[in-house]
Amino acid sequence: MALDYFLLVFIASLGVYQIVATHAKLEGLWFFRQPIVQYIFGALAIIGAFCWFFTSKERNIQHTVEGSQQLGLFLGSIVASYVVTAILSSIIQARVNSQGQKPGERKQHDLGIETLKTTTVFGGIASSLRKERKNKS
């Protein structure tokens, strides 16, 4: 049951991150280049996760997952989902950049989450580290 709950929240969180990233135009977290595909993927991930969870087994029995364990599973799965989103979007967009399909002349914002509008999580971290080293020199 604990693994099932973890997977439910993990998959649903992937969908939520994609929908929110699309709505906020945080292209650094996108899996796909077209916003409509992002929304469809997000909705299918959320709906699919809940359909799988509630139809795969009998869920009206006494379970061994306590409230505090459920909170831990929830928090762990949303953090894991964000890490996977950051890794996958960075890999996908690195492949797109290497094929020359994404315009490279876009300017990166300097602060905060606005960086994700023009670069991936790992691209933003690398850029910040380069900027910090440059400022120290």
KARARA-V71205 format. One record per residue. RES is the residue in three letters. BURIAL is b if it has 9 or more other ideal C-beta (glycine too) atoms within 8 Angstrom, else e. Layout:
# KARARA-V71205
res=[RES,RES]
burial=[BURIAL,BURIAL]
This chain:
# KARARA-V71205
res=[MET,ALA,LEU,ASP,TYR,PHE,LEU,LEU,VAL,PHE,ILE,ALA,SER,LEU,GLY,VAL,TYR,GLN,ILE,VAL,ALA,THR,HIS,ALA,LYS,LEU,GLU,GLY,LEU,TRP,PHE,PHE,ARG,GLN,PRO,ILE,VAL,GLN,TYR,ILE,PHE,GLY,ALA,LEU,ALA,ILE,ILE,GLY,ALA,PHE,CYS,TRP,PHE,PHE,THR,SER,LYS,GLU,ARG,ASN,ILE,GLN,HIS,THR,VAL,GLU,GLY,SER,GLN,GLN,LEU,GLY,LEU,PHE,LEU,GLY,SER,ILE,VAL,ALA,SER,TYR,VAL,VAL,THR,ALA,ILE,LEU,SER,SER,ILE,ILE,GLN,ALA,ARG,VAL,ASN,SER,GLN,GLY,GLN,LYS,PRO,GLY,GLU,ARG,LYS,GLN,HIS,ASP,LEU,GLY,ILE,GLU,THR,LEU,LYS,THR,THR,THR,VAL,PHE,GLY,GLY,ILE,ALA,SER,SER,LEU,ARG,LYS,GLU,ARG,LYS,ASN,LYS,SER]
burial=[e,b,e,b,b,b,b,b,b,b,b,b,b,b,b,b,b,b,b,b,b,b,e,e,e,b,b,b,b,b,b,e,e,e,e,e,b,b,b,e,b,b,b,b,b,b,e,b,b,b,e,b,b,e,e,e,e,e,e,e,e,e,e,e,b,e,e,e,b,b,e,e,b,b,e,b,b,b,e,b,b,b,e,b,b,b,b,b,b,b,e,b,b,b,e,b,b,e,e,e,e,e,e,e,e,e,e,b,b,e,e,e,e,e,b,b,b,b,b,b,b,b,b,b,e,e,b,b,e,e,b,e,e,e,e,e,e]
